[in-house]
Amino acid sequence: MDFNDAVKKYNQNPTDENLYSVASELCSQLKAGEKLHMLSGQRFFARNGFDLITKGQKYNCRPCLSGGVKRLGIPKVAFSDGPRGVVMGNSTCFPVSMARGASFNEELEYEIGSAIADEVVSQGGNYFAGICINLLRNPRWGRAQETYGEDPFLLSKMGVALTKAVQDKGVIACPKHFAVNSIENIRFDVNVLSDEKTLHEVYFPHFKACIDAGAMSVMGAYNLLRGEHCCESKYLLKDVLRNEWGFTGFTISDFLMGVRNAPKALKAGLDIEMPQIMHYATLPLDLKRGKVTMGDVDASVQSILRGLIKITPKIKETPKSVIACKKHTELSKRAAVEGTVLLKNDGVLPLEKGKKIGLIGRYANKVNVGDHGSSSVFAPYTVTPYEGFCNLYGKENVVLCEGTSISEKTNQLKACDAVVVCVGSDYRQEGENLANFSKSDKTTQKAMGGDRYSLRIPENEVELIHSACKTFDRVIVNIIGGSAYIIEEWKNEANAILHSFYSGMEGGNALAELISGKENPSGHLPFTIAENENDYPDFLFPSSKTRDITYGYYHGYTLLDKENKKAAYPFGFGLSYTHFDYSDISAKDSGDTVEITLKIKNAGEYDGKTVVQVYAGADGNHPVKLLKGFKKLFVKSGEIIEASVIINKNDLKFYNPDKKEWYLEDGYTFYIGQDSENVKAVKL
């Protein structure tokens, strides 16, 4: 039997039982050396490092390869990173995942996943490690931009959409980083302590959702859980992932520092050491010494084969012309439009075409699409805010003032109908914590990215906002960044505030179209913006005296509800140029589901989209409410539509750690609204 025979045999009876049988039969055809070869990445430093030094290339400029047995036609695993697009080549740079989470649009995320898969395949890949679904516990986390938000249900829906999209195209989907990964600067040695109920209800559900959706690979995390590195945790990789959830695919390590002890990792269920053989180089000797068995090796090889047999035959030859094609760049712009959140508008917006606009701030005309770590996408072009406004309003109607001083162009800016101040963060303030090797970057920092020590806009930019608000009649602040910012000291001064995140290669065009009214804002916050930094859970930095941290049951809006605190801007919040009225809300028990029905009226002058959010609260000692359903709907001005949101009862269950069982409570109250605080309650 070779690989093609195995695929044919599986497709004749595509069940899990047959998949296990076929993979086992194919594994038996392999020699011992071929089996060990399957368990590691290959020539990463030679392929990527050489290009980095000699050609100015970057990490993952081509697929990172592992495994493969030519004799039997078994393909290599050809890895491409993400999640804001394909890291290889000059691919489409979509908005970061946090912006896509703010869209609350899982159908749009599926479209993005399909486009990403096409660009992976066209560049020789068959694996996408861009389903980043680590929960945003505290906005200080440097890599917050790579995930979808603070809520497990939102993470589940968006992660599942991306998983299904790429695997429908024959690209193996890899949710990451499993598990409890949400601190960056001490990611290699932070030790997370958390109880079973918290893990199963808060930090695991989104991973399980992706496994249930068919994800055939999972990447382990750098951090420790209860004293064990996640890539060496039998509890995570075998007890939970395989035995409890029935995962049939294969696991990989996070790169370079994921594995510390080869026998422990392999026996725990870590199938591939990435990106190159390092610790797994000892496995031949470990076999001789009895530290691992050929049965351990076979188990991992069969896991890898199952993923390859089930998914990769779906791949269809895809031309390189799909890379950053017009369809994909237009999709990127649509995602930027739908993910931008309007936080405040006193009536100054929209500003129709024909107006004169001022653009000020250090990000007014700077390419700023996210961090420069493993998620960095090198798009063929990027539209800055200034370029976007010039495209829509005409260059003669746009005044540019870069930096944090308006003194040189005050008179020109006063002649504008409004001024847009672009503030926030870039790769130096947040992102993957890396050494700074760039010769072109003139910053004096020795490193870039990492966790945020402050949740506020930099002081010189706050002074710019104050100055602009005192000097000009209409000031719009556009926040660029990965997650929440505390903005209490200046929010009342600005006429309008938008949060556009890192909005991708078409972000400048999207921003101009939103401010002009050509597009109507419809993004909603995927996290809570608190009034005070201390309203978030505790966090650790390198200077902390301990590396142990407890991840408790409450965070974000559930923590504020528990402590009876108000948010500055609640989870799910987002304004529009129109307003929507919800009425006739009811809840109906339909067996395995609960159906929420309502009428929605667009009571304003603009067509727009609303996000119906359904939260559930249960009898007993539980959070006040938890997101359990949402739907994004388009409603024309003056129109009334009827809508329904279906809630799966399995999503309403709680975990009993003593019995290791999930259960429903005796009674539930459903809360329906357009954010997590302004809701109407319906008792079931």
N, C-alpha and C positions, 0 to 999 in steps of 0.2 A: 504493500500500500504506500502510495506517495500522497502529497498534499491534495492534489486534484481528486484522487480517489476518495480521500477522506471527506472532502467537501461534497462530492456527489452522494456519498453514503449518508451524510448528515441531512442533506436537503431532501432525500427520499422520506425521511421521518424526522422533521425538525423539532425534536423534544429535548429537554435537558438530559433525560436518561440516555438517549442515543448520542447526544453530544459528548457526554462523559465516556461512553463506550468507544466512539470513533477516535477521540483524542488519546485514549489509552492504547488503542490498537496502533495508531500512528507512532506514539511514543516508543512502543516496543520495537519499532524498526530502526531506532536511533542507536548509534554507538555511544559508549560512555562519554567520550570526548565531545561528541556533538551535543549531548545533553547539557554538559557543563557550559559549552559555548552559548547555549540558549539563554543563560542566566545573567548575562552582563552586556553592558554597552560596549561599543567597539570604536577605537581610534578617535575618540572625541577630541583629545588634545591635538592629535596629528591633523585631523580634518578641520576643526574649528580654530584651534590655537594658531596653526600655521597661517591660515587666512587672516586671522586677526592681526598678526604681526606684519605680514608681508603685503597684504592687500587692503588693509584698513577695514576688513570685514568685521562682523559682529557675532555675538553669541547666536547659535542656531541659524546661521546664514544658510545652511542646508540641513536636511533631516539628520537628527541624531539617531544612529542606528544601533540596534541590538539584535542578537540571535540570528536566526535564519540558517537553513541547511540546504545548500544548493543541490546536493545529491538527491534529495527527496522533494525538491521544489517548494520547501517551506520558506515563505517570505520573511524578510527581516521586519522587525518592528521599526518603523520609520517615524520618529517622534518630531512633532512640531509644537512649540509652546504657544501661549496665548495669555490673557483672554481677549484683548481688544483687537484681535485680528490674528493673522498668521505672522509669526515672528520672522519666518524665512523671507528672503527676497525683499521686494518693494511692494508690499501687499496693501490691501485696503485697511486703513486705520479707522476702525469704528470708535464711537465713544466708549469710554471705560465701562466696565460692568455696572458700577454704581449708578451711572447715568441711565443705563438700560434698565436697572432695577427701578429707577424713578419713573420710567415709562409705565410701569404696571401693565405691560403688554406682552404676554407670553407668546402670542401669535407673531408679533414683530421679532421677538427673540428667536423663534424658530426660523424665520426668514434669514436672520443674520447668521445663524448656525449653518444653514444650507449654503450660504455664500462663502463662509469660512471654509467649509468642507471642500467646496470646489477649488478654492485657492490652495488648500493643503494638497489635494490630489494632483493638481497641475504642476506642483513643485516637488513631486516624488514622495510625498508623505502618505501615511495610512493611519496616523495616530495624532489626536489633538488633546494636549494637556491643558486646555483652557477653560475647563468647567470649574472655576474657582468659587467655592461655596462656603468658605469659612465665615462664621458668623461675626458681624461687627459688634463686639461687646463694649468697646470704648473707642470713640473716634480718634484717639491718639494713635491708634494702630497705623503704621506707615503704609501698609499695603491694603488699606481699606478700599481704595479705588478699584481693586481687582475683584471684589465681591459685590453682591447685590443688595446688602443692607443688614439690618439688625434683626429681622424677623425670620424664624425658621420656615414659616409657611411661604413667605415671599421667595426665600432662597430655594425652596423646593420647587415651586412652580417655574421659576426662571431656569434653574439648573436642569430640570427635566426637559424643558423645551429645547435647550441647547444640546443636551445629551441625545435626544431623539433625532434632532436635525442632522447632526454630524454622522450618527450611525446609520441613518437612512441612506446616506451617501457612501457607506462602506468605510468610514473613518472611525477607528476605535475611540470612544469617548473616555476621558479620564477625569473624574471628579477629584479635587484636591483641596487642601492637604489634610489627610485624615490622621488625627483629629485635634480639636481644641487649639487651633493655630491662630492666634490673633495678637501676638506681640512680636515685633520684628528685631529690635536691636540686640536682644539676648535670646534670639530664636533657637540657638544651638544648645542652650543649657537651662532655659526656663522650665520649671517642673510644675505642671498644672495638677491641682488636686480638685476633684469633683466627685459628687456622689452619683449613684446609679440613676436616680430619678432625674437629676439635672442633665446628665449625659443623654439619656434616652428621650427626654422631652424637649431639650433646648439645643444641644450640640450635635445630636445624631440624626434627627428626622430628615433633614435635607439630603444627607448622604444616603440614607435608606431609600428615599424617594427616587434618587437617581439609579440606585441598584434595582429597585422595582421596575424602573423604566427601561432596564436592559443594559445599563453601563457595563462594559466588559473589562474595564481596568480602573484602578484606584491608585493614587499616589499617596504615600505616607508622608508624615510631617517631620520637621526637624526636632521640634520640641519634645519634651518628656511628658508622659501622663503617668501619674502615681509612681514616679521614680524610674520608669522605663522609657527609652527612646521609642517613639511611635513606630518607626520602621523595624523595631525589634520586639514589638508588643504582641504576644500571642493573644492577649485579651482583645485587642483591636482587630488583628488580621485574621485570626481563626475563630475565636469564641463569638465575637459579634458579627464580623463581616461575612464569614462563611457559614458557621453553624447556626447562628440566629437568623440571619437575613437571607441565606441561601445564595450568596454571591457565587457565580460560576466562572468568573473571569480571572485576570491576573493582576498582581500588585507590582508597583515599581517604587524605588526609593526616590526621595528628593535628591537633587544632584550633589555629588561629592561628599557631603557631610551627613547624609541620611543614615548610612550604615557604619557601625563602629565594631561590631563583632559578627563575623560571617556565620558561624554555626548557629548562634542565637537567632540571627535574622532569618536564615533559611528555615529553621525549624519552627519559627513563629509564623511563617507564611509570606515572607518577603521574596517574591519570585525573581525580580530583575534588579540588579544593582546598576544605577545610572550615575553618570553618563558613560562611564568606562570601568572596566574591571579594576578593582582596587582590593578591597577586603575579600571579595569572592575569589581572588587569585589563590587563597589558601584552601579552597574547597577540595582539591585533589588530595592534599595532605590531611585535611580533616576527615575525608573518607577513609583513608588508610588508618588513622588513629581512632576511628569509631566515634568521632564527635558528631558526625552526620552519617546518614545512611543513603544508599541509592534510592530507597523509598522516598526520602525527603526530596531528593533531586527530581525523581519522577513526578512527584506531586506538583512541583513548580513547573516543570516542563509541560505537563498536561494542562495546567491552568493557562499557560501561554498559548498552547495549541488551540484550546477551546475558544479563546478570544479571536485568534486569527481565522479559524474555520468558520465561526459564526458570522463575523462582520466583514472582513476584507473582500470576500468574493463579490460583494455588492458594488465595489468600486468600478466606475466606468471611466474610460480614458477621457481626460479633460484638458483642453488646450490652454496654453499659458495666456491666451488672450482674455481669459476670465479675470485675471489678476487686475484689481483696481479698474475694472471695466465700468462703464457709465451706470449700468444697473446697480453695481455694488456701491459706487460712490453716492448715488442718489439714495440708496438704502441707508448709508452712513448719515447723510443729512437728515433723513426722516427720523432716524433714531435720536439724533441730537435735538431735533425739534421736540419730539415726544418726551425726551428725558429732562428737558430744562424746566426747572421749577420756578414759578413766579411766587415770591414770598410776600411782596408788598406792591401795591399800586394805588396811589391816591387820585388817579384819574389822568396822570400824565401820559400813560400808555393806552393805546398804541400811537406811534408817531408815523403817520402815513408818508409815502414817498413825496418828495418835493420839499421836505423840511431840511434844515441844515443841522448837522450832527457833529458834536465834538467827541473825540475818543481820547481819553487820557489814562495814564497808568502804565506800569512796566510791562503789562501783558496786552496792551492795546494793539501792538503789531508784532507780537512774538509768537513763534511756533511753540505751543505748550499743550501737548497731548497726553501727558502722563509721565510716569517715572522712567528712568533709563536702565532698569534692571531686566530681568528675564522676560518681562511682558512687553518690552519696547518694540513697536512696529515702525518700520521705515517706509512710510508712504511715499509715492512719487511726488506728491505735493501736499501742502496743508494751507488752508485758507484761514488767515488770522482775522480777528474782529475788524481791524481796519480795512483789510481787503474785502471782507464781506460787505461792509457798509458802502465802500466805493462801488462794488458791483451792483448794489441795489439802489443807492441814493445818487450815485454819480460822484466821481472823485472831487469835482468842484464844490460839492455840498458837504464834504467831510473835512474836519480840522483834526490833525493828529498832534498829540502832545505826549510823547513818551516820558517815562521816568516818574518821579514823585514830586515834581514842582510844576506849577502852572504859571509861574511869574512871566516867562518869556512870551506866552501866547494868551494872556488873560483877555486882551481886547478882542482877539479873533474868536475866542471861545464864548465871550459874552454875546457875540453876534449870532450864536447858534440857538436853535430852538430848544435844544436839550444837550446835556453832556452825559456821556456814558463813562463811568470809572471802572476800569478792569483791574481787580485785585484778587489776592488769594495765595496760591502756592504753585511751586513747580517741582521738578525732580530733585532739587537740592533740599527742599524742606520736608518732603515726604516720599515714600516709596520703598523699594527694596533697599536694604542697608548694604551699600557696596563701597569699596574703595574707589576713589575718583582717579581714573587713569587718563581722562581726556585732556589732551594738550590744548584744545581749542577753548575749553571752559576756563574762564579767567577767575572763577571764584577762588577764594583763599581756603575754602574748606578742604580738609583732608579726606572727607568722605561725602557721599551723597545719599539722599534718601533717608530711610529709617523712620522711627516713630516721631510723633510731634510732641515736643515738650510743652507747647502752648496750643490751646484750641482757638486762639484769637488771630485775627488778621494782623500781619506785621505792623509794628508801631508807625513806621514811616508811611505806610499805606493808609492807616487810620487817620493820620494827620492830613493826608491828601484828601480823604473823604470829607473831613471837617472843613478843610479849606474850600473845597469845591461847593459844599452845601452853603457856606457863607457867601460865596462869590456869585454863584449862578442860581437862576430861578428854578430850573428843572434839572434834577440830578438823578440819574439811574445808576445803581451800583450792580455790576455783574461779578459774581463770585466764581472764581475758577479754582477747583480743588476736589480732593477725593472723598471728603465726608463732611461732618458737621463743623461749623464755626460758631463760636460765641460772639454775637454781634450787638450786645445790649448797649454798648457805649455810643453807638452811632446810628442804630436802625431807625430811630425816630426822626433823624435829620434828612434822610434820603426820601425822595418822592416815590421811587420804585426800587425794588431789589429782586434780582434773579440769581439763581444758582444754576450755572450751566455745566458744572463738573469739568472734566477733561473731555471735550466734546468731539474729538476726532478730526479727521482731515477736512471735513466740510463744516466744522463748527462755526467759523466766521460767517458763512452764508446763512446758517441756521439762526444764529443770533440776530442778524439783520432782519431776517424774515419775521422773527418773533416780535421784535421791537416795532417793526413797521405795521404789524397787524396782518401781514400776508398769511402768517400762521398764528394760530391761537394757542397759547401755552396750555399744556395738559399734563405736565409732570407733577408727581406727588412725592414728597420726601420718603425715601426708603429707610430713614433713621429719624431719631428724635433730636431736635436742636434744643438743648436745655438752656436755662437762664444762667446757670452757674456750672463751672467745670466740675465741681464736687458732686453734682447730681448724677454723674456717671460712676460706674464701678471703679474700684482701685486698679492701679496699673503699676508695672515695674519697669525701671530703666537700669542701665548698666551700673549706676551708682548705688542701686538698692542693696541693702545688706543681705538680702536673701534672694534665692532664686525660686522659692516656693510661692505659689499664688493660688488662692482658692477661687474657682469659678463657681459662683453661686447661681441659684435658680432664677434670680431676677436681674434684669438689665433693661435699658431703654425705656419704652413706654410702660412695660409691666412694672418696672421699679418705681417710676413716678406715680403710677396708679396706687401701688402698695403704700408709698409714703405720702400719698395725697398731695402731690406737688403738681403744679402746672408747668407745661413746657413753654418755651418761648415760641416754638413752632412744633406742633405735635407730629408724631409719625403719621405719614399719609397725607400731610397738608400740602395743598397746592391751589393757587388761585388761577382764574381764567379771565378773559375779557368779557365773558358773559357770566351768568350765575344760574345754578340749577336748583330746583325745588323738588324734594322727594316727598311722596305722599302715598297713602293707601298701602302701607307696609304690612306684610303678614308673613307668618312662618307656618309651613305645613310639613308634618311628618309623612314621609313617603317611603317608609320601610328602611332601606339602607342609607337613605339620604334625607336631608332636610331642604325644602325648597323655600327660598326667600323671594317673595314677589313684591314689586313696588311700581309706582308710576313716577316718571322723571319728566319734569318740564324745564325746557330751556327758556328761562324768563328774561333773557337779555337780548341784545341786538346782534350778537355774533353767533354764527355756528360754532360748535365746539365739542370737546370730548370731556366726559366726566368719568371718574373712577368710583364705582360703587364698591364700598368696602364693608364687609360683614365680619364682625367680631363676635365671639362667643364667650360667655361667662357661665360658670357651673356652680351648682350647690357645693358646699364644702370649702375646705381650705385650699383655694386655688387663686391664680391671678384674676384680677377683676374682669379682664377680657383679653382674648387672644385672636389675632387675625386668622380666619378660617375660610375666607372666600373673597374674591374680588373680580370685577369685570369692567373693562374699559369700553365705553359706548359713545358713539357719535350721535349728537342730537342737534337738529337744525334750530335756528332761532324761532321761538314761538311754538315749537313742536312739543307734543306730549307723547311719550312712548311708554309701553309696558315692558318691564324687564324682570328677569329672574336670575338668581345666583344659586347654584346647587352646592350644598355642603355635604361632603361624604362623612358619614357618622364615624368612620375609622379615624378621621382627622380630629374628632372631638374627644377621643379617648385619652386617659391618663395612665401612667405607668405605676404599677405596684412592685417595688424592688424586692420585697420579701417573697412574693409569689412569682415574680418575673412574668407578670401578666399585664395586659392592657384592659382597661375597663371603662364603661360609661358611667357617668354620675346619674343621679335620679332626676335632676332637673337642669335645664339650660335656659339662659336668657341670651337673645341675639341683639346685637347693637349694630345698626346700619347707619352709615354716614359717609362723608367725603374726607374724613380724617379720623384719627383714633380718639379724639376728645369730643368732637361735635357730632353726637350720635343719637339716634332714637332707639329705644329699647322695645323689644317684642319678646314676650314670654312664650315658650313652646309648651 
